[in-house]
Amino acid sequence: MCTDHRDGGEGSCKDEALWRSYSVKNCELEKRTLASLTFDTPCGPTGAGGAHGATYQCCKP
């Protein structure tokens, strides 16, 4: 069984590594593992790897 999540929004701009870290931690709180992760609209300086948010899925191992 999996759960879907979305974090962030137009007011957020974080690098993809930080969004990944948040999603892994949130999945761990549910005793699940990160199954998929996509990033929203890019933000910040060109090539900086920032995104306004992330959509991810946590699944039972």
N, C-alpha and C positions, 0 to 999 in steps of 0.2 A: 504494500500500500504506500502511496506517495502523497505528499502535500505540496501545493504550489504557493509561492511567495513572490512578493514584489516589494523592494525597498527603494527609497530615494524619491526623486521627483525633480521638477524643474529648478527648484532652489538648491539642489545638491549637486556637487561636482567633486567626485573622488576618483582616485586612480583605480584601475581595474584590479590591482592586487588587493587593495583595501576592500572593495566590494566582494571579492572572492573570500577574503578572511571573514567578513561579516556573515556571508552565507554559510560557510563551513561551521562557524560557531553556532549559528541559529539551528542548523540541522543537528548538531551534536546535542543541543538542549532538548531536542525532540527524540534523542536516541536513534537518529537516522543518519544517513550519509548523503552527501551532495551528489545528485544524479545528473543534473544539467544546470547550466548557467549561461545566460545571455546578458549583454550589456545594452542599456538604452542609448539614447542620442549622445554622441561624443560632445565633450565640453573641454574648456581650458585651452592652453596653447596647442597649436597644431603639432601632432606627434607626441603629445604628453601622455596619451593613453587614459584620459579621464572620461567619465561617463556620468550622466545625470542619475542613473539608477541601475538596478539589476533585477532580473527575473530569474528565479531558480526553483528547482524541485528537490525536495528531500525525500528519500525512500528508505524503507527498512532494508537492512542488509540481508 
